[in-house]
Amino acid sequence: MTILLIGGTGKTTTRVAKLLSAANQPFHLTSRRGPDAAPHGYPAIKFDWTDETTWAKPFEKGDIDAVYMMEPGVSQPWVPMIKFVDFARDKGVKRFVLCTGSSAQFGQDGMGRVWEHYVNTGVDYCVLRPSWFMENLVEPGLLYTIGQLNTIFTACQDGQIPFISADDIAEVAFHALTDEKSHNCDHRILGPELLTYDDIAATLSKVLGRKIEHVKQDKASRCQGMIQAGVSEYVARLLTNLEVIASTNFEKRLGDAVETVTGHPPKSFDTFAEENKTVWSQ
């Protein structure tokens, strides 16, 4: 059984690759940049959602039984993704695992369309719907504001979020790809507790030994601040809208998918903060 991982440089994909490697499970990574983008020394195959001539390249390496898919950054991403699902089915792929976001809804524009296509075509599948990644806090933007300004800026207000680690998401994905019986469902992948950004700031203050402040902004100020920091207007508006939605407690829910699938509870933010405290202190 060989597994194809599309989006080989993503947070979860690289972690899934590591788990597959440890399990001696054959897999192929793909990237738009091909071998030059291979993480952890794994070879990568060139694959571009916008260039259908690259779609066959992974299959030249031999039969592929399962595919791990991430949403590409293209207009109407479900269009090429659905077309690729049919292409892969013709090549003998029997199982598809899609990692999307918590807001995805079956049949709706976005990854809901891909999810619907899985069901309509009768393939084995699993849709992962994680909440917000803890790892976002060590990405360049928040890494800078926490590390240099001792501040977190958001439009989330007091919205509660079950922050989840990419490690847990990857482990659920590993099981969805490799378990003998296909899951054939969606999993809401949620952290073990509901946290506001005030809670996040308080934990970071304790772990780092200095005051970290959560600055609550309105929609316009938050969006403009990101644009001034160099974020594109499109991305700034998208991220701001997600934060505003979170402020309404849209993300406020807990679940046991991680423990049910993996056999252990998801990582707590306290643990994540301890693991990464040197990153914010550099």
N, C-alpha and C positions, 0 to 999 in steps of 0.2 A: 504493500500500500504506500503510494507516494502522494504527498500533500503539496499543493501549490499555494504559496503565500503571496498575495498581491499587495503591493505597498510595503516593500521590504524594509523601509527606513522608519516606519511608524512606531509609536510608543509600544503598542501591543504586539505588533508583528515581530519585532526583534525579540521580544520576550517569548512569544510562541515558538520562534525558531530555536531559542535556547532550550526550551523544554523538549522540543522534538529531538534535538541533537542529543540531549541527555538520555532520552529514551531509545536512542538508536533508530529513530523513525525517519525514513527517507523523506526529504522535502526539497522544494525549489523556492528560492526567493526571487521576486521580480522588482525591478525599479526602472523608472524612465531613463535613468543614466546608465543602466546596465551594470557590468562588473565593477565599475569605479565606485559604486555606491554601496557595495557589499559591507554590512556591519559584522563585527565579531569574526572577521575572516571567512564568512560564508560566501560562496560564489553567488552572484546575482545575475539574473537573465533580464535582458532589456524587454520591457513591456510598457506600452503607452496606450491608455484608454482611447486616445484620439487618433491612433494609428493602427488600424485593424491588421496591417501587415505584420505587426509584432505579436499578435495574439497566439499564433501557432508556435512561436519559438519555444515556450516551455514544454509543449507536447513532443517536440523533436527529441527530447531527452528520454522519452519513454512514456508509459501509461501513467495517468494521474487519476486518483480515485476521489480526492476531496479538494475543495478550493476554499481558502479564507479570503474574504473580500472586505475592502474598506471603501468608503465613499471617495471618489476622486474629486478634485477641485475643478470641475468643468460645469458648464451650463447644462441643466437638466441631466444630472449624472445618471439617473435611472435608465435613460435611453441606451447608452452604450453598455451599461451593466446587464440589462435584460438581454440585449443582443449577445453579449458574451456568455451568459448562462446557457443560451440555446446552442451557441458554438461549442461550449465545453461539454454539454450533454451529448452532442453528436460525436465528440471525441471519447466518450465513455465515462465522463465524470458522473458520480452517483450521489455525492454529498456536497452541500454548500453551507458555509457558515459566514454570516454577515455581521460585522461589528458596526453598529450605528450609534445613535444617541437615545437618551431617555424619552425625547419628544416624538420619536418615530411612531407613526400610527399606520396600521394595516390598511393598504389601499390608497393612502394619501400621497400626493406628490412628494418626492424625496425617496428615502429608503423604504417607505411603505409600499411603493410600487414594486420594488424588487422583492420584498417580502411576499406580496400578493402573487407575484409571478412564480415564486417557489411553490406556493400552495397550489396554484392553478395547473402547474405542469406535473405535480406529483413527485417532485424530487425529494430526497432526504435533505433536511435543512435544520438550521438553528439560527435564530436572530438574537444577537446580544444587544441589550439596551442599557448600557452603563450610565450612571449618573456622572457628576463632574469629577474629573481626575485630580487626585492629590498632586500628581506630577506637574500640573499647570503652575504650581507654586515655585517650581524650580526651573521654569522656562524663562527666557531672557527678560521679558517685561516685569513680571513679579519678582524674579530673582534680583533685578536691579532695585525696585522700589523697596523691597524688604531688606535687602543687603545694604543699600546705600542711604535710603531715605527713612528706614524704619517705619514704612507706611504701606498699607494696602488700600488702593482706591477701587471702589466698586459702586455699582448702582443696585446692588442686591439688598440694600437696607437691612432688615432683620429676617430676611428669608432663610428658612432652614433647608439644608442640603445634606444628603447622605454621601459625603465625599468618599470616593473609592480609589484604591490603588490600581495602577495598570498591571501590577503583578497578579492581582486577583482576577482581573479581567482576562489576562492571558491564560491563567490556569483553567478558567471556565472554558475558554476557547479551545484549549488543548483537549479537554475532555469531549467537547462537542465534535471535534474533528476526529478523534481516535477511539472513542467508546464503541464497543461492538454494535450496540444498538443506537441508531440515530435518535437524537432528542426530539426532533420534529415539533418544536415549539419556540417561543421567545422566552428569554430570561432577562428579567430586570436585575441588573447587577448593581447592588447598592452596598454602601459602607455600613458599619455596625452602629452608627449613631447619627443623629440629626445635629448639624452644626451650623451656626451663623458665622459670618466672617468676623464678628466680634469674638466668637469662641476661638476661631483660628488664630486671631491676633493674640488672644490671651495665652494660648498654648505656646505660640512662638516666643512670646515675651518670657515665659517661664523657662523654656528650653534654651533660648539664646542669652538669657540674663540681661536683657535690655528691653525697653518699652517698644512694642510694635503696636501701631495705631491703625484701626480701620476707619478710613475716611469715607463717609457715605455721601455719594454725589447724586444729583438728579440726572435724568437721561441726557439732556443737552450737554451738561458739563462733562459727564463721563465720556460721551462720544467725542467731543472736541478735544479732550485731554489725550485720548488715544491717537487721534489724527495728528496732534502736535508732537506726539512721541514717535511719529513715523509710520504708524499703522495706516493702511489704505482706508479710504472712506467706506468702501464696501464692507471690509472686515470689521472696522470700528462700529458701524451700525449693526452688523450682525451680532457681535459680541455684546454690545450694549443692550440690544433687544433681549438676548438670552438672560442677561443679568436682571433686567426689569421684570421679565417673566418669573425669574427665581424669587424676586422680592414679594411676589404674590403667594409664595409657598407652593408653587407648581411642583417643585421637586420633593416636597415634604411627604416622604413615605419610607418605610423600611421593609425589608424582605429577607428571605433565607436562601436565595438562589446559590450564593457562593458556597455556603456550608453544605447545602443539599448536593451540589455537584462535586465539590472538591473534598468534602469531609472535614473541613476546618472553617472557622469563622473568618470573615474578611479582616484585613489589617486595620488597626485603629489609627486615627490621625496622630495620637501621642507617639505611637511607634514610628510612624513615618517621619515625624518631626525630629525624633532622636536620631534616626538613620541619616538624615540630611542636614543636620545642624551645621556641619562644617561648610556646606555649600553656601549657606546664607551668611557665613562669617568671614568668607574670603574677601 
